Amino acid sequence: MDTETPQSWAYYVGNTRRTDGTPIEIRACYDGSLVGTTFRPPDEAIEEAVNSAVTAFETASRLPAYERAEILRAMSREVESRSEEFVRILALEAGKPVKAGRVEVDRCIFNLRNASEEAQRIEHELIPLDLLPAARNRWGMIRRFPLGAILAITPFNFPLNLVAHKVAPAIASGNTVVQKPASKTPLCSLLLAQVAYDAGIPDGMLNVLPCSAEKAEGMVGDDRFKLLTFTGSSEIGWQLKSRAGKKKVALELGGNAGAIIHSDADADDAAKRCALGGFAYSGQSCISVQRIFVHASIFDRFVAALELATNALKVGDPLDANTDVGPMITPADAERVENWIDEAVESGAELVTGGKREGAIYHPTVLTHTKPQMKVNCLEVFGPVVTVEPYRELEQAFASVNDSAFGLQAGIFTNDNRALFQAFEKLEVGGVVANDVPTFRADHMPYGGTKDSGTGREGARYAIEEMTERKILVLNLD
Ligand code: NAP
């Protein structure tokens, strides 16, 4: 294969690197400089990619576990050896501060390695069928088989690791993939595809198309795909589910995560964690802390500590090693956040700190005296804004967290086990995090949401469940 030039990025149809189609420029979020050029594939290339994924399934589904595992191990090693290249692309195309970029790259390295291990322990079952006389001496052997070609659509905010969350379990379970990266951040996907081919992935097992949303929507309705796995906004995700026909659908969507700081919590520690969980990568994470509910007895102390921790964050160039908070993905997104904050303040919210925009940068902002129906509470902000409100009874805090269309993750700071287990039972989310922010995620845990936040779980082992189907062989031993 050719060596990639920094400015022109091929897309992948099978093992063929292609540069036909309409050129698109990828520009840095921070200063608008040109990061690279890639191409909108023409319709024939999209059709070829789908065919290539369908045809390659014959080979992919028969790959032995040790080969699937080895491809993923080799990819993990290759990402590690190119980690600074990935960090730089993340900083440029996604505006992700290098501190956060390194975390994403490390997570991807682990994610690929973990998937290689899961490839070797996909669970199969043997069950007795003789629970009734007619099934005497019969056993059921249950195997998980890969589904076929998978359509994977990914968002801009973790353009490396969230792609790995789809591509790695697909390889681990012997499926094939057509992946469509977000238009703002396709370069990480294209570099990951190169890594996959350098790691020896069979022709057609991974195809990466930086196509438009419209062309991707066309593929969503295509029956040749057996699974649509989508990560992105709730609005688009549910809309695509209704167009997906008979294929399986897994959706990892938005959130407005709540954190409860109970009376016995260490307010200073919780405040520091909330500042990071709310403002890292300018709050552009589906599990960013957005709504904080603090027991009235420690409210003032917590707000003061949060203000301090927020003001200590360094805002600026994502390529600067000390930056905590860089630009938002576009100036328009920063303007939207600005409008929502202005609207809240006009309706009585009080600004504790922040409330300032400079181009695409929005400064980390803490609001209090907000109302549940304000956009900064009831919608997904997806920006560097948190709201803080007091509560007196724990039940009230649970009700406030649940007063949301979303249900991805929630956090509760307490050492009171009764309170913790009540939270586990009552919070309507896919995951409850004790003594940390809802932003915590280990990549091998089952991760996903309830309500508008989606359906299905990621984390290699759980994604493999979504990407395989059980088939039973009934054994008659008579
Ligand atoms: P988005 O606008 O929904 O886009 C996500 C992906 O869908 C992009 O590749 C986009 O392509 C594509 N797309 C948009 N419209 C489409 C259509 N009609 N048919 C087919 N594909 C379409 O989301 P985003 O702004 O990139 O990402 C932010 C959202 O993702 C937030 O809501 C966040 O909470 C959510 N998210 C969820 C998780 C999770 O694990 N639950 C993780 C990360 C992010 P274009 O880029 O070409 O428009």
Residues whose N, C-alpha, C, O or C-beta is under 5 A from the ligand:
A	BS01	NAP	I153 T154 P155 F156 K180 P181 A182 S183 K184 C211 S212 A213 A216 E217 T231 G232 S233 S234 I236 E252 L253 G254 G255 S285 C286 S453
